[in-house]
């Protein structure tokens, strides 16, 4: 039996496509979490993602911040984002769940969906943004709107800051994890090259880590001496697929599932859920797995990895920064600049991972306990939760 506060299953009257919204928890009547488009998406998947959002919100809690964590929610539509009907289905789905978006569920881009796409649909439906429920609680919503718009207008090396902060946090998670484990990471493999995977690859490379392989929907791209990450970023489309015709002649192409077999220090699954199963654990040749995607490693696989001495930085810690960054901007904890954003991410990721690593248990267990303790403190502070 589900423990979620709210679960919606929607059927598109035109195509029969299923869509889902799950509100796992409300704090001050609010929940936060993205909307994904993925063929095969299920209610169970969205439920797990919503639970993960509750953990992400609680995990970054700092009583010194103006931002007080929200509850967790998530949405998903069972459709291939490349399907020509996807935008129309998205429009009908959001129209159907509009009251929840307007009052409780603050959402944004996730797997298979770009922020500019969901923003356009929201505008068509009369919403100035997809986080109106939060703005309605603020004393100065106009200031928060201006700050968020200014932050998204920042461009770093040809990419919007909003598309970089999540992957920057994943890269920092990998770098700090390696430091805490006592080694200097030299190589990385990244599966998925959308906003999270692409930015993670950029900032790992910027810190001297050779990205020796990248996997996207069309296959594996690799080079033993390290790929030109900036060239790959310039050659990808809006959903993270790299144009093969733009690749250097010495790049090696392979099967997209071969990313698990490439030796590396940091393995970053940053695309779909459930991509490392128990049978795959023996294939992993990394020193650390850093979960850039949501729920990429199944529990049995993680146990097998831990038995082999390969720690896993869990998703709700490694990829927490996209969500946190939105709210740090909105609540005024950071300035809408790359410098302020990256400094906050650096400090928070180091604090979280150091705390978790000092616990002595597997990092997921320690992080879950930290999130639970923070959630209890938030409940005591605000006094209103659902």
N, C-alpha and C positions, 0 to 999 in steps of 0.2 A: 504494500500500500504506500502511495506517495506521501511524503511529508510536505510537499510544496503548498504554498498558500493559494496559488492560482495556476491552473493549467488550461490552456485553450488549444483545441484542435480545430483548425479551419479547413474547409474544403472549397477550393476555387470553383465557383459555379460554371465557369467556362471550360476549364481544362481538367478538372478533377484533382489538381495538384493539392497536396496537403501542406499546411503551414502550422507552426506551433509557437505559442508564447508560454513561458513558464516564469512565474514570480516565485522565487525560492523564499525570499525574506524581504520585508519592508522595514526600513528605519525612517522614522519621521514621515511615514507614508510613501517613501521613495525607494526605487530599486534602479540599479544600473547594470547594463550589459548589452552587447552588440547583437546584430541580426546577421545570420549567415545564409547564403544560398549554396546548397550542396545536394546533388542528386543522391538520394538514399538517406537523407536526413530524417531522423525519427524523433518522436516525443521523448524517448529514453535518452537520446543524445542531448537534446535541448535541456532536459531536466538536469543531467550531469553538468552541463555547461553553466546553468543557473546556480547550481550549488557551488561551482568553482568561482563564480562571480562574488558570491557572498564571502568566500574566503579571501579573494583578492581585495575586496573593499576593507575588510577587517584587518588584513595583514599589514597594510601601510599606515594604520592609525598612529598618529602622533598627537598627544594632547596639546602640543605647542602650535599645531596647525589650526588655521581657521576651518579647513575642510574636515568635517566630521563624516566618517564613512556612511554610505548608503547601504541598502540591502542589495541582494543579487537577483538579476533577472536575465533572461536570454530569449532570443527568437530564432527560428529557423524555417526555411522553406525547402521542400524536397524538389529542387529543380536544378539542372545544370546552369550555372551562370552564363554559359555561352548559348543557351537556348534562346532563339529569337523572341520567344514569348516571355522571357524572364522579367523584363521591365513592366510589362502589363500585369503579370501575376503579382509582382511586388506592389504595384499600385493598388490592386484590389485587396491584397492582404493588409496593407497598412490602413486602407480605408475602413476595413472591417474591424481592426483592433485599435482604431484611432482614440477612443476614450481612454484606453489603458495607457497609450503613449502620451496623451495630453495630461493625464493626472498622476501616473505612477511610474511608468517604465521609461527611463532615459536611455536611449539607444544610439547606435552608430554603426560604422562599418565593421564587418567581420569577414571571415573566409568567404570569398566569392562575391563580395559586395564592396564597392567603393563609396567613400563618404560623399563625394559629389553626386553620386546617383541617388542615394537615399535622401540627401538634402533637396534635390530637385523634386522628388516625389512628395516629400513633406511640404514643400512650398506649394505644390499643386493642390494639396489637401488643406491649405490654409494655415500651416504651422511655420512659424519663422525659423524653427530649428527642431531637432529631434530630442532636445533636452529641455523642453519648455516646463516640464514638471519641476525641475530644479530651479529654473529662473523664477518661477512663481513664488518660491519661498525666500528669495533674497530681498534685502532692503534696497539695494541699488542694482536691479537687474540690467539697466542700461550700461553700467560700468562693466559688468561681467560679460555682456554681449560684445562690447567693444574689445575687451581683452582677448576673448576667444577668437574673434575675427582677426585681430592683430597677430595672434600666435599662429593661426593657420596661414596667414599671409607671408610669414617668414619662409624664405627659401634658402636651403643649405645645399650648395653644389647641385642645383637643378632639381631638388626634391623638396616638397613642402615639409616643414618641421613636424606637422601632425602625422606624416607618414614615416617619420624617422624615430620618434621617441620610443616606441615600443621595441623596435629592433635594437636601438642603442642600449636599452635596458637589458635585453637578452645578451648582447655582447659583453656588457659589464658583468652580468651574472657569470658568464663563462670565465672571464678574466679574474674576477674575485675568487671564484670557486677554485681555479687552478692555484692561485696564490695561497689560499688556505690549505690546499692539499700539498703545497710545497714544490710545485714544479712550474716551469715557464712554458705556456702553450706555444707550440710552433706551427701546428696545422689544424685546420678545421674543415668539416664537411657540413654543408647546409642543404637541407631538404625543404624545398619551397622557396620561391624567390619573389613573393609579393612584398607588401610593406614590411612585415616582420623579418622574413628571411633576407630580403635585400638589404635592409638597414643593418641587420646583424652582421652580414658579410662585409658591408662597407666598414663598420667600426672595428671588427676583428682585424681586417686588413690594415686599417689605419694604426692599429696597435702592434703591428709586426707579425700577426698571425697569418700564415699563408692559407688562403681558402683553396684547397686542392680539388674540391668537387662541389658542384651545385646540381641539384635535381629539380626539374620542374615537370609539368604535366607531359612534356614531349620527350623526356629522357634525361640522361646524366651527361653533364658537361664537366670535364676534368682536365687537369694538368698537374703533373707531379711537382713542378716548381711554383705552383700557385697561379690562379686565374687572375686576369685583369678585371677586378670587380667593377670598377667604374665603367668599363666598356660593356660589361654585362648589364649593368643598370641602364645604360643608354639604349640598349638593344631590346629591353623587355617591353611587353605591352601592359595594359592597365590591370591585367590579372596575373602578372608575373611570369608570362611565357616569353622566353628569350628567342629572338629571331636568329635562327641558325646561320642564315646567310651573312650575318654581321660578325661571326666569330672568326678569330685568328686561325690560320691554317694548321697550327700545331696543337690546337685543342682537340681532345679525344672525346668522341661521342659514344654513349653506351645506353644500356637499358635503364629506365628510370628507377627500377627497384634495386639496382646495384649499389645505391648510396650506402646501404648498410654494410657492405663488404670493404669499403675503402678505409685503410688504416688512417687514424688521425688522433689528435689529442682531444679535440672538442667536437662532439657530434650534436648538431642542432636540427632536430625535427621541427620545422616551422611552417607546416602546411596543414595537413588533415589530421583528424583524430584517429586513434586506433591503428597506427602504422607500424608499431613495434609490438609484435605478438610474442608469445612464449617461445615459439619455434624460431623466432628471429634473434633471440638474445645471444645465441652462440656465434652469430655472424658479426656482431658489433665488435669493432677493433679500436675502440676509443678509450680514453682515460676518464672522461666525464661525458654524460649526456645532459644537455641543456635544453629543456623543453620550451621551444619558442611557440609551438602550437598548443591548442587546448586538448588535453587528454590524449597525447600521441602514444603513450606507453601503457600497455595493459598491465594490471597488477602482477600477474604471473611473470610477465617479462621483466618487470622491475625487480622482482625478487630474484630472478635468475641473474640479472646484471649485478645486483648487490652481492650475490654469492660469489661472483667472479671479481669482486673488488671494484666495480664500476659504479660510482655514485650517480644519482640523478637529481638535478636541480628541478624541482617540480614546477609544472606549468604556472600555477597560481602565484608562484614567487618569481620565476624567470621572466614571464611575459606580463607582469602586472603594470608596467609603466605607462602603457597607452591609456588605460583607464584612469590611473592616478593623475597623469599629466593633465587631462581634461579638467579634473576637479581642482587641482592646484591652481590652474589658470583662473577658473571660474570663481573660486573663493578668494583669490588674491594672495596665495602663498608664494607664488613665483611671478616674475615679470614675463611678459609674452616675448621672450627672446630665447635664442638657442643657448646662450651662455647660462642664463638662469635655469633653464630647463635641464641642461646636462649636469649642472652642478648639483641640483636637487636629486636627480636620478642617481648620480654617483654616490652621494651621501646616504640615500635611503637604501640602495642596493647593498652597499657595504655593511650598513647597520643590520639589515635583515639577514644576510648570509652569515655574517660573523656570529650573530645571535643563534641562528639555527645550527651552524657547525659546532658551536661550543656546547651544544646540548648533549652530544655524544651518541645520539640515536640516528637512524637514517634520516636524511634531510626532510623527506616528506612528512614523517611522523612529527618531527620537531616543528616544522612549519605549520602543520595542522593545529598543534597545541598552541602555538603562538597566535594564530588567527582566532582560535576559540577564546583565549584569554583576552585578546583585544576586543572581540565582539562583546564579551561580558562587561568589559570596562565601558564600551560605548553605550550599551544598554543601561548601565547604571548612570551614565552621564546624561543622556538625553531623556531617558525614562519612557520613551514611546517606541516600541518595535512591534512588528507583526510577525 
